Amino acid sequence: MESVEIKPGIFWVGAIDWGVRDFHGYVTPNGTTYNNYLLMDEKITLIDTVKDDFSKVMLDNVRNIVDPARIEHIIVNHIEPDHTGCLDKVMDLTPNATLYITDKGKQGLDRHFDTSRWKFKIVKTGDTLNTGSKTLMFLETPMLHWPDSMMTYVRKDKLLISQDAFGQHYATSGRFDDEFFTCFSVYELENAVKDYYANILMPFGSLIKAKIAEIQKLGLEIDMIAPDHGIIWRSDPGKVVNMYLDMADGKADERVVIIYDTMWNSTGRMTQPIMQGIKDENMDVKVIKLRSTPMSIAIKEFWQARGCLLGTPTLNNIMFPSAAEFLTHLRGLRPKNRIVGAFGSYGWAGGGVKEAYEEFRRMKLETVEPGIQVKYRPSLEDESACYEFGKEFAGKVREYHRKF
Ligand code: FEO
């Protein structure tokens, strides 16, 4: 992939990772990109780097434009290794460069590399860097995605380089949002934004809203948002900002997802009448089996629905391990504005459903209790009770959804 000029004198010099399917445990069916940018001005500036595996691709892109030894500034918006993994290699080639980074970023880099010979300039919100004809302004964005994170704004070009925020794990041949020409590819792109948000940024909704408000208050004019993953928002950057505001508000569809696992298919058999009960209340419902589904997809499905029912058998008096794993992931993402319930089978003593509700209460989610439990195999009477439980749950979801 060759470099792409995204604004006069500013080039995308990143790498496309078509093959990655597991991004630190997060499934990436569409691959990803590691975006970074080279600003050619009186003082040449590199903004972010890439994952170490792609250092040669990125450096070749840079060399096609300029000898890396001429780079004077390197901006590190975020220290996670997908953006700094090859920083030591870059520093070896740019002996005169100064790194612009937040204080937290410097502390983090010191733990990843021997930085004793590197020159640093610690920056905070509002600090600027003049490159000759352009002025860059820094904007700290702690926890979007790590404590060190910041964005870089190029006033002359109305360009916001937003690192992880507004990104997507989506490998594509085009670099810009207006290079998606079919309904399907537009749908895939929006889906990639939601998927990324649900799995990475869900806990930070209130921070995101506050940061967007801060940017608006600063009066920064933005006609392009260039994240460090996925496509660059050129034709309509407001679209992704509005998507983020909706997601930060916990927006969800009035529908239900049943997420379950099963040992001898007793809990599995319970899903069918529950699903039918929900459907007969004219509500959309989807069923996801945990061990057949990557965790990050189950999380996204949870995030898109207003209501979720978790089906878990009891194993050794506690939840089934895959159900517990799902709830552990979910608790870390601090979901809100969702209504939940649980069901499952047991042999001689229950425990799984009870434990699921304990976790839900810990997350402060709205619950429909006490759920429904079946001993060994669901009888016809049990299946009728499951059907009624599905109907009841759909009604509660509808009622709860009206609040939003
Ligand atoms: Fe793409 Fe938080 O790193």
Residues whose N, C-alpha, C, O or C-beta is under 5 A from the ligand:
A	BS01	FEO	E80 D82 H145 D164
